[in-house]
């Protein structure tokens, strides 16, 4: 089986894919990673950034690949830029890119969102993934970008049928347009599972004399599944090194005029707040408090119903990012003269002492232009018991769920604030 090809894509329309070669290639080199390999060979500091979710957050392929680069190029000082937040996708990734990645001027950016997703539909996938590339190359045209596709249980049927999972296909549309390489970690995993040499899911990394990929079907075991992910990278290096020529990446015309190339995270300090908001700290007993402090350096709390935020922005989409916990309340959002929409950061993962970063986005795109927004905390809480019940969960400590407050760190904008 071929491991890596340049890959040609015949564009039949914005949402249609047709590969001229076998679609299940673990590597499509396209324009390669010429700048970072040239810099690694020359020596000096080389910064490798990892933007993604929990699979990349784990001490797995991220750490292994950074160590591999350092071992192969001892003359270089390989520095890791870690920008991983568990359970979040490309929508939040596009908005936090500037703060969490681009300010550190990476030479290589790995983007991993094939499992957590990139939005509610194909258009949002294109908008967000395209926005990540356009922001990156505007900030530094020499930064190489590589899409990485991890694997989840629900993807195996497609792999075994010789098809790309739908979200991967949608991301490939963007990768082909910008001629950036992509690495599909799931191809080799699925091949070994089908051949009977790999157990996809089990209780430990080794079972019945065979290697086991994952304990839950999504997160690989560090010593087995993540090693398979690293192997895909190292096998692909010759093709990634030989493709393309060092130099600045030129930005082509966008696939989607409403791409998230202007996406940003705006700290709440810059937003008009009513009485009832106060600076806050991540709850001291929160699981993963260090992550929250790193990615939400600003945090505000509202406890009283009616506490509100008001702002104007120019763009097509907005949202908020904050902490999801057992005390997360419900809020109402009114845009221009449209009917209000209710939202909450609460979901079925909320449990006592388990506050985590969570985004919320206004449903649907707005017409590109100026919009007025008001958000206020409601007295009526979300149906916490009902949300948990749908996923066969209950409140581990019911007393922790009685409060209804907001912990917000900033606005998420596909656009910019209007003074």
SULTAWO-V128083 format. One record per backbone hydrogen bond with DSSP energy under -0.5 kcal/mol. CO is the residue of the C=O (numbers start at 1). NH is the residue of the N-H. If there is no record, write none. Layout:
co=CO nh=NH
co=CO nh=NH
This chain:
co=3 nh=27
co=5 nh=29
co=8 nh=20
co=9 nh=11
co=10 nh=12
co=13 nh=16
co=16 nh=12
co=18 nh=10
co=23 nh=25
co=26 nh=184
co=27 nh=5
co=27 nh=29
co=28 nh=182
co=29 nh=32
co=31 nh=34
co=33 nh=37
co=34 nh=38
co=35 nh=39
co=36 nh=40
co=37 nh=41
co=38 nh=42
co=39 nh=43
co=44 nh=77
co=46 nh=48
co=46 nh=79
co=47 nh=49
co=47 nh=107
co=47 nh=108
co=48 nh=81
co=49 nh=110
co=50 nh=52
co=50 nh=83
co=51 nh=112
co=52 nh=85
co=53 nh=57
co=54 nh=58
co=58 nh=60
co=60 nh=64
co=61 nh=65
co=62 nh=66
co=63 nh=67
co=64 nh=68
co=65 nh=69
co=66 nh=70
co=67 nh=71
co=68 nh=72
co=69 nh=73
co=71 nh=74
co=73 nh=76
co=75 nh=44
co=76 nh=78
co=77 nh=46
co=77 nh=79
co=79 nh=48
co=80 nh=82
co=81 nh=50
co=81 nh=83
co=83 nh=52
co=85 nh=88
co=89 nh=93
co=90 nh=94
co=91 nh=95
co=92 nh=96
co=93 nh=97
co=96 nh=100
co=97 nh=101
co=97 nh=102
co=98 nh=103
co=101 nh=104
co=102 nh=105
co=107 nh=144
co=108 nh=49
co=109 nh=146
co=110 nh=51
co=111 nh=113
co=111 nh=148
co=112 nh=53
co=113 nh=117
co=117 nh=90
co=121 nh=125
co=122 nh=126
co=123 nh=127
co=124 nh=128
co=125 nh=129
co=126 nh=130
co=127 nh=131
co=127 nh=260
co=128 nh=132
co=129 nh=133
co=130 nh=134
co=131 nh=135
co=132 nh=136
co=133 nh=137
co=134 nh=138
co=135 nh=139
co=136 nh=140
co=140 nh=143
co=141 nh=249
co=144 nh=109
co=145 nh=181
co=146 nh=111
co=147 nh=183
co=148 nh=113
co=148 nh=114
co=148 nh=150
co=149 nh=185
co=149 nh=186
co=152 nh=155
co=152 nh=156
co=153 nh=156
co=155 nh=158
co=155 nh=159
co=156 nh=160
co=157 nh=161
co=158 nh=163
co=159 nh=162
co=165 nh=169
co=166 nh=170
co=167 nh=171
co=168 nh=172
co=169 nh=173
co=170 nh=174
co=171 nh=175
co=172 nh=176
co=173 nh=177
co=174 nh=178
co=175 nh=179
co=175 nh=180
co=176 nh=179
co=179 nh=31
co=181 nh=147
co=182 nh=28
co=183 nh=149
co=183 nh=185
co=184 nh=187
co=185 nh=189
co=186 nh=190
co=187 nh=191
co=188 nh=192
co=189 nh=193
co=190 nh=194
co=191 nh=195
co=192 nh=196
co=192 nh=197
co=192 nh=198
co=193 nh=196
co=197 nh=211
co=198 nh=200
co=199 nh=213
co=200 nh=214
co=205 nh=212
co=207 nh=210
co=210 nh=207
co=211 nh=199
co=213 nh=221
co=213 nh=225
co=214 nh=202
co=217 nh=153
co=218 nh=220
co=219 nh=215
co=219 nh=216
co=221 nh=224
co=221 nh=226
co=224 nh=228
co=225 nh=229
co=226 nh=230
co=227 nh=231
co=228 nh=232
co=229 nh=233
co=230 nh=234
co=231 nh=235
co=232 nh=236
co=233 nh=237
co=234 nh=237
co=236 nh=240
co=237 nh=241
co=238 nh=242
co=239 nh=243
co=240 nh=33
co=250 nh=252
co=256 nh=259
co=260 nh=263
co=262 nh=415
co=264 nh=266
co=264 nh=413
co=265 nh=267
co=266 nh=411
co=267 nh=270
co=268 nh=271
co=272 nh=310
co=274 nh=277
co=276 nh=303
co=278 nh=301
co=283 nh=286
co=286 nh=289
co=288 nh=291
co=288 nh=292
co=289 nh=293
co=290 nh=294
co=291 nh=295
co=292 nh=296
co=299 nh=280
co=300 nh=408
co=301 nh=278
co=302 nh=406
co=304 nh=307
co=307 nh=377
co=308 nh=274
co=309 nh=375
co=310 nh=272
co=311 nh=373
co=312 nh=418
co=313 nh=315
co=313 nh=371
co=314 nh=416
co=315 nh=369
co=316 nh=366
co=317 nh=414
co=318 nh=362
co=319 nh=412
co=320 nh=360
co=321 nh=409
co=321 nh=410
co=322 nh=358
co=323 nh=325
co=324 nh=356
co=325 nh=328
co=327 nh=405
co=329 nh=345
co=330 nh=378
co=331 nh=343
co=332 nh=376
co=333 nh=341
co=334 nh=336
co=334 nh=374
co=335 nh=338
co=341 nh=333
co=343 nh=331
co=347 nh=350
co=351 nh=326
co=351 nh=354
co=353 nh=287
co=356 nh=324
co=358 nh=322
co=360 nh=320
co=369 nh=315
co=371 nh=313
co=372 nh=336
co=373 nh=311
co=374 nh=334
co=375 nh=309
co=376 nh=332
co=377 nh=306
co=379 nh=381
co=382 nh=384
co=383 nh=387
co=384 nh=388
co=385 nh=389
co=386 nh=390
co=388 nh=391
co=388 nh=393
co=389 nh=392
co=394 nh=396
co=397 nh=400
co=398 nh=401
co=399 nh=402
co=405 nh=329
co=406 nh=302
co=406 nh=408
co=407 nh=323
co=408 nh=300
co=409 nh=268
co=410 nh=321
co=411 nh=266
co=411 nh=413
co=412 nh=319
co=413 nh=264
co=413 nh=415
co=414 nh=316
co=414 nh=317
co=416 nh=314
co=417 nh=419
co=418 nh=312
